[in-house]
Amino acid sequence: MSKSEALWQRAQKFLPGGVNSPVRAWRSVKGKPLFIERAKGAKIYDVDGHEYIDYVCSWGPMIVGHAHEEVIEAIKHTASKGTSFGAPTEVEVELAEMIIKAFPSIEKVRMVNSGTEATMSALRLARAYTQRDKVIKFDGCYHGHADSFLVKAGSGLATLGIPASPGVPEDLTKHTISLPYNDLSGVEDVFVQIGKEIACIIVEPVAGNMGVVLPEEGFLKGLRRVTQRYGSLLIFDEVITGFRVSWGGAQVHYGINPDLTCLGKIIGGGMPVGAYGGKKEIMSLIAPEGQVYQAGTLSGNPLAMSAGLATLKILQRPEVYKELEKKTKQLTEGIKQAAKETGISLQINQIASMFSLFFNDRPVTDYKSVLKSNSDMFIKYFYGMLKRGIYLAPSAYEASFVSLAHTDEDIKRTIEAVYHTFKEIKEE
Ligand code: PMP
C-alpha cells in the first residue's frame, strides 16, 4: 500500500470525509487524494516521492511559486520574534498600505483570517451601511461558506452537487437572490421590483469557482450602474482575482470601482488570510470606529502579514504580470493545438494567469453552460494528466493557476501531457 493510501485510511477515521476542506477528497473524480509532503517552485511532491507540476497552487495563493526563498525568509524572520501578539504590529500597517496603493477603490482595509471571513464581514457591513437585508449573488460564484452565500454556490458545492446547505435557516437565505452570471437584464429586473431592499450585489468580477468564466462586455459596468442608481453597494469578491488578474485585481483591469472589495489567498502568500476594504465612509462603520462588530484573535497575524508582504514585493517587480500572462497564453494555446490535432472539442476560458478547460462545444458564459460540459471527459483528462506528472484540481469546477515558478520546460511538458492524454482518450 502506498503511503498516501495508508494516510487516507487513517484520515477517514478521524476527519469528516478524510479532509479539512471538501474538494480535497477527490470525490468528483472518484478517487483517493494524494497526501503532499512538500512543494518547491512549480513542483509538488507527494508522500510517496512522486513529483508533479502543480497547477492548483494551493487554490490560488502560490503565485510566486511554492516555498519562494524570500517568502520563507520573511516567515522565518518574523517567527523568530514570536508568532502572535494580539496587538498592533508594523507589518500589518505595511501590508495595508501596499493593498491600498494597489486598489484605488480601497481607502481602508481590515485584515481577517480567510476569504470566508472577508465576504461574511463585507456583507454585514453592506447591510449595516444601507440598512437593508437583501443580497444578490450569481449562480456558480462562491463567496466562502458563510450562511448567506450557500445558495446555488460554486466550488465544492458545485463539485458535490449541493444546491443549498442544510443547517442554514431559510429565514436567512430568503434574503439571498442568486441570478445567472452575465445576465444584466435579469439583475435590472430584480432591481425594478425590489431595488430599495437590496443591500448589495456581491460578484466575482471574473468567476473562478465554476471554472473560469469571464464577465461579458458591459456586465460589470451594468452592475456598477444599477447599484449606484438604487443606493445599493457593489462588492467585488477578489479573493482569487486580487493581485492575480492584475496588480490591482480585476477592478483595475476592467476599470470599475466597487464600494467594497474582498481579498484573500495571494495577500497571505500561503498563510491563512483574508481582508476586506473600501471607501472610508463605509469602513468607518466597523468597530471600534463604528458599531458593526467584527474581530479576530489572529487577525493581522504577523506570519501571514509577512508572507503576504514578501509575495506582493515580488509581484511589484516590472514585467511580472506580463510574464505570467505570456506563460499562461503559451500553455492555453498549446492545449488548444493539442485538442485540434487529436479532435477533442473543448473551450478554454483564460485571463492573466488563471484558466479553465471545459469539455464543451459551446462557449461557457454562466453556470448553466458550465454544467453542460462533459464531466466523464474531465475525469479521464484528470487521471491522464496525473499519470504524466501534472497535478490539477480534482474538480471540473475549479480554476488552474500558473505561477512565476513555472518554466518554459514545465509548460512544454504540460502541453505534451495534454496531447498524449487527449490521444489516449480518443483511441479508447
Ligand atoms: N471567495 C472566493 C472568490 C473564493 O474563491 C474563496 C475560496 N476559494 C472564498 C471566497 C473563500 O475563501 P476561504 O476559503 O479562504 O474561506
Residues whose N, C-alpha, C, O or C-beta is under 5 A from the ligand:
A	BS01	PMP	S114 G115 T116 Y142 H143 G144 E204 D237 V239 I240 G264 V273
